[in-house]
């Protein structure tokens, strides 16, 4: 009998996740991009949507950053609570989304890490454009924290440098899609909070 050649392995998980989540990413960018962050209410909605979406994902994300990437994970939920409180919004009153079953399991964590680390890169560009409140003395801890870029730099070689079995790749892919779906649901949930509020500051 011939020896078992072992499971097929898939290289470059970064490319696989980027391709698999491309349409979801574009739709979510369009949703958040519809907000005018130079307006107080739209900035508040932006932060509220991030708080709603990050809450069910953060336990998986923080463990991934600390255990798999070897970095200290910033407490983004705490930053968001403080930012929202400064804008007069009680984060404890925000809608609560369930953690999707697809993000459970060790192999799924890479997909969640990809989505959340990627969102921090997007905030870098937003910081450069500016947002409401800077002239008034409001400085968002969540928006200005730059450590997410360090996590992304550690994530890239992790996704490109190791091999994944088809089962591991599928777990990461479905988790990433589920994470995007959570943020999409969070954006929709945030609409109910800010309906009728002005977005021009």
N, C-alpha and C positions, 0 to 999 in steps of 0.2 A: 504494500500500500504506500501511496505517496504521502509525504508529510503534509499536514494542513498548512497552506500558505498564510493563514491568518486573515483577519478581516480587512476589507478594503479601507484605505485611509484617504481622507480628503485634505489636501493642503490649502492654505490661504483662506482661512475662515473669514477674514476681513472682507475679501472680495465677495464671498458667498453671501454674507449678511448684507452687504451694500446692495447687491443685485436683488436679493429677495425682498428687502424692505423699501426699495426705491419708490414705488408708487405710494406706499403708506407715508413715507417721509415727505414726499412732495405735497400730499394732501394736508398733512399736519402743518407744514410750513406755510401753506396758503391760509389756513385757518388763523394761526397766530399772526401771520403777516397782515391780516386784515385789521389788526388793532393799530391804533396810532399812539405810540408810547410817549409822545410829547404831551398827551392828555392824562390827567390824573386818574380818571375812571378807567381808561383803557389799560393804564399801567397796573392799577389795582386788580383788574380782571386778569391780566397776564400773570401776575404773581399768584392770584388765587387759583387759577387753572393749574399752574405748576405745583402748588401745594396739594391740590386735590389729586393730581396724577402721580406725584412722587410718593405720597404716603403709602400706598400699597406695594410699591416697588422698592422702597428704600431699605427694608431689612435684607433683601437679597443683594441689592447693589452694595451696601456697606460691607457685607461679609465678603463679597467678591473683591472689592478694592483692598480690603485689609488682608484677607487670606490668600488671594490669588495674585494680586499685584504688589502686595507688600508695602502698601502706603496707608497713611492715616486718612480716613474718610471724613471730609468736612460734614458737619451736621446741617445739611441743607434744610430739613424740615424746621429746625430751630431758627435758622436764618429767615425763612419764609414767615414763620409766626411773628418774629420781631418786625419784619418789614410791613406785614399786613396790620399789625397793631399800631404802627406809626401812621398808617393811613386810615385808622379808625375801623378796621375790620377784625372781628374775632375769628381767628382761624379755627377755633373749636366748633364754630357754627357752620362750617363749610360742609357740603355734601361729602359722604364717605363712599368710596368705591371699594369693592372687594378685590382682593388679590386674585388674579386669574390662576387657574390650576396649572397652566402651561409654564409658569415661571418657577414652579417648585422643582427641586432636584438639582444636583451639583452641575450637571451638564447644561442646564438652562441658564445658569448665572452669566455665562459669557454673552448671551443674547441680551440680557438686561443691562449688563455693563456696557455693551456697544451702544444701546439707545441712550442711556443716561449720560455716559461720557460724551457722546456726540452732541447732546443738547447743550453741554457746557461750552463746546466750541462755538455754537450759534450765539451764545450770550456774549462771547468775546466781540463779535461784530456789532451787537446791539450796544455794548458799552462804548464802542468807538463812535457810534452815531449819537449817543446821548439819550436820556429819557427824562420824563417829567420829574421835577422836584430838585434837580441839582442846583438850580438858582435859588430855590427856597430853603436849601439846607438839608433836604432829604437825600440820604445816600443809602441805597439798597445794599444790604450785606450779601444777599443772594446774587444780585446782578454783578457785583464788583469782585466777588471771590474768584481768584485766578487759579486755584489749585486743581480745578477740573482739567486744565490743560496738562498738568503733570500726569494725571490718571490716564488721559488719552494717549500720551506718549508711552506710558507703560503698557497700555492695552494693545497698541498696534503690533509690537513684536510678539506679544502673547498669542494674538490671533493668527499671525503670519508664521510664527516660528515653531509651532507645535502641530502635530497631525491629529485629526479627529476621525473617529470611525463614522460611518454613515448615521448610526443611531445618535452619536454625540452631536453631529452636525445638525440633524433634524431637531433635536431638543433645543439647541441654541437658536435655530431659525424660527421655530414656533414661539419661543419665548420672546424673541425680538419683535415679532409681529404682534404678540399679545401686549407687549409693553407700549408699542405705538398705539394700539387700540385703547389702552388705558388712558393715554394722554389725549386721544381724540374724544373719549368719553368725558374726560375732565374738562376739556374746553367747552363741550356742550353743556355740562353741568354748571359751569361758571356763568353761562348766559342768563340763567334764571336769577342770579344774584344781582346782576348789573343791568337788567332790563329797565329801560327808561332813564338811565343815568346819562349825563352828558359825557362826551368823550373828548371835548376840546379844552379840558382843564377847568 
